[in-house]
Amino acid sequence: MIAETRLTKDMFIYPYFVVPGQGVTHAIEAMPGINHFSTDTLLKDVEKGLKLGVNKVMLFGVGDEKSEDAHAAYDPHALVPTTVKELKRHFGADLYVVTDVCVCSYTTHGHCGIMANDEVANDASVDLIAKMALNHAQAGADMLAPSDMMDGRIAAIRAKLDGAGQENVAIMSHATKFASSYYGPFREAADCAPNKGDRKSYQMDFRNGTEALREALLDENEGADVLMVKPGLAYLDIIAKLKQHTHLPIACYNVSGEYSMIKAAAQKGWIDEQKVVMETMHAFARAGASIITTYHIRDMVENNWI
């Protein structure tokens, strides 16, 4: 009765990794309990989740053609738009579909933008990302989650959407995505590790809190509907600080490394998985996040932790 922080199923988004083929359900070794799914098996898994109250998903495409110009990222026949169409055809408004918008899984070099002279070309990358976002919107995505961290991409996406009659599609900006070591397992899951250099030139310096706030408020001014902090657990201070400076909803991404550490420790019997997971989720909400993207949500609902 006196608890200050409450959790509901409606707060959570469950990420999925979709791959080519038929009948594919392939375990991701670095993320126990998480799989690669082909579109047909993903539909079945989503249906199971819906029956438990998991009605929001985020899609990552893995296995489309890689190229220097990442042209598969905006191909209407690529995995993500094809899967979005199938999800909407089967589940309609019962399922809220968010798509990751970033080209790292579509480039031969693994960076989140187009390379020129061994550097990421921001403006050329923004044009490409906006085309990818429109592709997902036209397929039926309800919300777009650009995670590239290029400067100016929120304004470019909003202009592209509005110009194509997709003004009702929401944008959840990865507004403060830090250059973090907590993404390790995800790079196996999404096949997107850079083959040269790192992402520190465009992702946030984890030492900088004020800069993170400035980046987030720039995205708000450009037209973002939701501001995301990523990772979550090591950046609760950023969530709390941002909460004091915006009236937009704040999301956090409980990333792969955070998930896998809990899973590994629980498998060893070193921690009580349920208690640690629920304490972590309450910490995100207590800090100010009203939307939580986490790989834990299926465990939470299947085991009646929430």
DATA-V617201 format. One record per residue. RES is the residue in one letter. PHI is phi in degrees with one decimal (* if undefined). D_CENTER is the distance of its C-alpha to the mean C-alpha in Angstrom with 2 decimals. Layout:
# DATA-V617201
res=RES phi=PHI d_center=D_CENTER
res=RES phi=PHI d_center=D_CENTER
This chain:
# DATA-V617201
res=M phi=* d_center=33.15
res=I phi=-102.4 d_center=32.72
res=A phi=-61.9 d_center=29.13
res=E phi=-82.2 d_center=27.42
res=T phi=-122.6 d_center=23.84
res=R phi=-123.4 d_center=22.94
res=L phi=-114.9 d_center=19.98
res=T phi=-132.5 d_center=19.62
res=K phi=-59.4 d_center=17.64
res=D phi=-64.2 d_center=16.59
res=M phi=-79.8 d_center=14.39
res=F phi=-107.6 d_center=11.90
res=I phi=-119.6 d_center=8.91
res=Y phi=-106.3 d_center=9.14
res=P phi=-80.5 d_center=6.92
res=Y phi=-128.5 d_center=9.41
res=F phi=-111.9 d_center=10.65
res=V phi=-103.8 d_center=13.32
res=V phi=-127.0 d_center=16.36
res=P phi=-68.5 d_center=19.72
res=G phi=108.9 d_center=22.75
res=Q phi=-130.4 d_center=24.15
res=G phi=68.5 d_center=24.32
res=V phi=-91.1 d_center=21.77
res=T phi=-137.3 d_center=20.43
res=H phi=-120.6 d_center=20.07
res=A phi=-64.2 d_center=19.31
res=I phi=-93.5 d_center=17.07
res=E phi=-58.0 d_center=19.63
res=A phi=-78.2 d_center=17.65
res=M phi=-133.0 d_center=15.56
res=P phi=-53.3 d_center=18.36
res=G phi=92.5 d_center=17.80
res=I phi=-110.2 d_center=14.74
res=N phi=-127.9 d_center=15.73
res=H phi=-83.7 d_center=15.40
res=F phi=-125.2 d_center=16.59
res=S phi=-77.2 d_center=18.48
res=T phi=-58.8 d_center=18.21
res=D phi=-67.5 d_center=21.33
res=T phi=-76.0 d_center=20.47
res=L phi=-63.5 d_center=16.98
res=L phi=-57.5 d_center=18.93
res=K phi=-67.0 d_center=21.14
res=D phi=-70.0 d_center=18.55
res=V phi=-62.1 d_center=16.81
res=E phi=-61.0 d_center=20.38
res=K phi=-62.5 d_center=21.03
res=G phi=-64.0 d_center=18.06
res=L phi=-59.0 d_center=19.21
res=K phi=-64.7 d_center=22.62
res=L phi=-97.2 d_center=21.34
res=G phi=101.4 d_center=19.53
res=V phi=-88.9 d_center=15.88
res=N phi=-114.8 d_center=15.46
res=K phi=-134.3 d_center=11.82
res=V phi=-131.1 d_center=9.41
res=M phi=-122.9 d_center=6.18
res=L phi=-104.8 d_center=7.64
res=F phi=-121.4 d_center=7.74
res=G phi=-90.9 d_center=11.35
res=V phi=-133.5 d_center=13.60
res=G phi=111.4 d_center=17.27
res=D phi=-70.3 d_center=17.93
res=E phi=-58.0 d_center=20.58
res=K phi=-100.9 d_center=20.05
res=S phi=-153.3 d_center=22.19
res=E phi=-66.0 d_center=22.99
res=D phi=-97.6 d_center=22.10
res=A phi=55.2 d_center=18.98
res=H phi=-65.0 d_center=20.69
res=A phi=-67.1 d_center=18.93
res=A phi=-63.5 d_center=15.69
res=Y phi=-116.6 d_center=17.62
res=D phi=-75.0 d_center=19.89
res=P phi=-64.6 d_center=20.11
res=H phi=-100.7 d_center=20.98
res=A phi=-69.9 d_center=17.98
res=L phi=-59.9 d_center=16.02
res=V phi=-65.8 d_center=13.13
res=P phi=-62.3 d_center=15.62
res=T phi=-63.2 d_center=18.13
res=T phi=-70.4 d_center=16.03
res=V phi=-57.8 d_center=15.02
res=K phi=-59.2 d_center=18.78
res=E phi=-67.9 d_center=19.72
res=L phi=-60.8 d_center=17.51
res=K phi=-70.6 d_center=18.98
res=R phi=-66.4 d_center=22.39
res=H phi=-84.3 d_center=22.42
res=F phi=-118.5 d_center=20.84
res=G phi=53.5 d_center=21.04
res=A phi=-74.0 d_center=20.27
res=D phi=-68.0 d_center=20.03
res=L phi=-119.8 d_center=16.40
res=Y phi=-96.6 d_center=13.73
res=V phi=-109.4 d_center=11.35
res=V phi=-109.1 d_center=8.06
res=T phi=-120.8 d_center=7.26
res=D phi=-72.0 d_center=5.30
res=V phi=-117.7 d_center=8.35
res=C phi=-163.7 d_center=9.66
res=V phi=-102.4 d_center=12.89
res=C phi=-62.1 d_center=12.87
res=S phi=-82.8 d_center=13.19
res=Y phi=-114.9 d_center=15.91
res=T phi=-103.1 d_center=18.07
res=T phi=-67.7 d_center=20.92
res=H phi=-93.7 d_center=20.45
res=G phi=82.9 d_center=16.74
res=H phi=-87.4 d_center=16.16
res=C phi=-89.0 d_center=13.67
res=G phi=-159.8 d_center=16.68
res=I phi=-81.0 d_center=20.25
res=M phi=-96.2 d_center=22.74
res=A phi=-144.5 d_center=26.24
res=N phi=55.5 d_center=28.77
res=D phi=63.5 d_center=26.32
res=E phi=-130.1 d_center=24.20
res=V phi=-75.5 d_center=21.07
res=A phi=-87.3 d_center=22.55
res=N phi=-59.2 d_center=20.56
res=D phi=-67.0 d_center=22.23
res=A phi=-63.1 d_center=22.30
res=S phi=-67.9 d_center=18.61
res=V phi=-61.7 d_center=17.94
res=D phi=-60.0 d_center=20.11
res=L phi=-65.5 d_center=18.29
res=I phi=-65.7 d_center=14.80
res=A phi=-65.0 d_center=16.49
res=K phi=-65.7 d_center=18.06
res=M phi=-63.1 d_center=14.90
res=A phi=-61.5 d_center=13.50
res=L phi=-63.5 d_center=16.94
res=N phi=-56.9 d_center=17.02
res=H phi=-67.9 d_center=14.06
res=A phi=-63.2 d_center=15.67
res=Q phi=-68.2 d_center=19.01
res=A phi=-76.9 d_center=17.86
res=G phi=121.1 d_center=17.12
res=A phi=-61.2 d_center=13.47
res=D phi=-84.5 d_center=13.70
res=M phi=-144.3 d_center=10.85
res=L phi=-110.7 d_center=9.17
res=A phi=-122.6 d_center=6.20
res=P phi=-65.6 d_center=8.04
res=S phi=-118.8 d_center=7.00
res=D phi=-79.8 d_center=10.55
res=M phi=69.3 d_center=12.50
res=M phi=-74.8 d_center=15.53
res=D phi=-69.8 d_center=18.12
res=G phi=86.0 d_center=18.79
res=R phi=-75.6 d_center=15.95
res=I phi=-67.2 d_center=15.33
res=A phi=-61.9 d_center=19.05
res=A phi=-67.0 d_center=19.15
res=I phi=-65.4 d_center=16.48
res=R phi=-61.7 d_center=18.25
res=A phi=-65.2 d_center=21.56
res=K phi=-64.6 d_center=20.64
res=L phi=-64.8 d_center=19.42
res=D phi=-62.6 d_center=22.47
res=G phi=-69.0 d_center=24.79
res=A phi=-107.1 d_center=23.88
res=G phi=75.2 d_center=24.25
res=Q phi=-111.2 d_center=20.58
res=E phi=-68.3 d_center=20.89
res=N phi=-86.9 d_center=19.65
res=V phi=-79.2 d_center=16.08
res=A phi=-83.8 d_center=13.93
res=I phi=-120.8 d_center=11.73
res=M phi=-106.3 d_center=9.10
res=S phi=-74.1 d_center=9.45
res=H phi=-72.0 d_center=7.90
res=A phi=-72.3 d_center=11.59
res=T phi=-129.0 d_center=12.40
res=K phi=-99.5 d_center=10.44
res=F phi=-87.4 d_center=13.26
res=A phi=-74.3 d_center=14.89
res=S phi=-115.6 d_center=14.63
res=S phi=-83.7 d_center=16.25
res=Y phi=-76.7 d_center=13.94
res=Y phi=-87.7 d_center=11.66
res=G phi=-46.7 d_center=14.68
res=P phi=-61.6 d_center=14.04
res=F phi=-61.3 d_center=10.70
res=R phi=-68.2 d_center=12.90
res=E phi=-71.3 d_center=15.22
res=A phi=-65.3 d_center=12.82
res=A phi=-103.2 d_center=11.45
res=D phi=50.9 d_center=14.83
res=C phi=-137.0 d_center=13.76
res=A phi=-70.2 d_center=15.92
res=P phi=-61.4 d_center=18.05
res=N phi=-90.7 d_center=21.61
res=K phi=-156.2 d_center=23.14
res=G phi=72.3 d_center=22.54
res=D phi=-140.5 d_center=19.38
res=R phi=-108.4 d_center=16.75
res=K phi=-71.1 d_center=18.69
res=S phi=-77.0 d_center=20.10
res=Y phi=-128.4 d_center=16.98
res=Q phi=-90.4 d_center=14.66
res=M phi=-73.2 d_center=16.14
res=D phi=-71.2 d_center=19.18
res=F phi=-67.3 d_center=18.64
res=R phi=-86.1 d_center=22.23
res=N phi=-111.1 d_center=21.76
res=G phi=-86.6 d_center=21.14
res=T phi=-67.1 d_center=23.00
res=E phi=-62.5 d_center=21.33
res=A phi=-60.4 d_center=17.89
res=L phi=-62.2 d_center=19.39
res=R phi=-61.9 d_center=20.90
res=E phi=-60.7 d_center=17.74
res=A phi=-64.8 d_center=16.06
res=L phi=-70.7 d_center=19.30
res=L phi=-62.6 d_center=19.59
res=D phi=-65.7 d_center=16.37
res=E phi=-61.5 d_center=17.90
res=N phi=-64.4 d_center=21.09
res=E phi=-82.2 d_center=19.55
res=G phi=117.7 d_center=18.37
res=A phi=-65.1 d_center=14.90
res=D phi=-97.7 d_center=14.89
res=V phi=-139.3 d_center=12.41
res=L phi=-111.4 d_center=11.86
res=M phi=-109.8 d_center=9.12
res=V phi=-108.7 d_center=10.44
res=K phi=-147.1 d_center=8.87
res=P phi=-65.0 d_center=10.33
res=G phi=-102.9 d_center=11.95
res=L phi=-65.2 d_center=15.22
res=A phi=-82.9 d_center=16.91
res=Y phi=-129.5 d_center=16.11
res=L phi=-61.3 d_center=17.52
res=D phi=-65.0 d_center=20.07
res=I phi=-69.7 d_center=17.66
res=I phi=-58.6 d_center=16.27
res=A phi=-64.6 d_center=19.95
res=K phi=-66.1 d_center=21.16
res=L phi=-64.3 d_center=18.72
res=K phi=-57.3 d_center=19.74
res=Q phi=-78.4 d_center=23.27
res=H phi=-118.2 d_center=22.73
res=T phi=-141.3 d_center=20.76
res=H phi=-103.4 d_center=21.25
res=L phi=-75.1 d_center=17.79
res=P phi=-61.5 d_center=15.52
res=I phi=-111.5 d_center=13.52
res=A phi=-111.3 d_center=10.17
res=C phi=-134.8 d_center=9.24
res=Y phi=-113.0 d_center=6.82
res=N phi=-79.4 d_center=9.48
res=V phi=-78.9 d_center=8.76
res=S phi=-57.7 d_center=10.72
res=G phi=-65.1 d_center=13.85
res=E phi=-64.4 d_center=14.22
res=Y phi=-63.4 d_center=13.97
res=S phi=-68.3 d_center=16.33
res=M phi=-63.1 d_center=18.78
res=I phi=-65.2 d_center=19.37
res=K phi=-61.3 d_center=19.77
res=A phi=-65.2 d_center=22.16
res=A phi=-66.1 d_center=24.20
res=A phi=-67.3 d_center=24.50
res=Q phi=-63.4 d_center=25.72
res=K phi=-80.6 d_center=28.31
res=G phi=78.8 d_center=29.40
res=W phi=-82.6 d_center=28.89
res=I phi=-136.1 d_center=26.85
res=D phi=-90.7 d_center=26.63
res=E phi=-57.1 d_center=23.13
res=Q phi=-58.7 d_center=23.24
res=K phi=-66.6 d_center=24.56
res=V phi=-70.1 d_center=22.18
res=V phi=-61.0 d_center=19.04
res=M phi=-69.5 d_center=20.45
res=E phi=-63.4 d_center=21.62
res=T phi=-64.4 d_center=18.20
res=M phi=-63.1 d_center=16.67
res=H phi=-64.6 d_center=19.68
res=A phi=-64.0 d_center=19.28
res=F phi=-59.5 d_center=15.89
res=A phi=-67.6 d_center=17.61
res=R phi=-62.4 d_center=20.80
res=A phi=-68.5 d_center=19.35
res=G phi=135.1 d_center=18.18
res=A phi=-80.5 d_center=14.71
res=S phi=-104.7 d_center=15.15
res=I phi=-130.5 d_center=11.61
res=I phi=-126.9 d_center=10.15
res=T phi=-93.8 d_center=7.11
res=T phi=-152.2 d_center=9.20
res=Y phi=-77.1 d_center=10.78
res=H phi=-80.8 d_center=14.04
res=I phi=-62.5 d_center=14.24
res=R phi=-66.9 d_center=16.20
res=D phi=-60.0 d_center=18.61
res=M phi=-63.8 d_center=18.99
res=V phi=-83.0 d_center=20.08
res=E phi=-67.1 d_center=21.98
res=N phi=-102.8 d_center=23.95
res=N phi=58.7 d_center=24.51
res=W phi=-80.6 d_center=23.13
res=I phi=-133.2 d_center=21.98
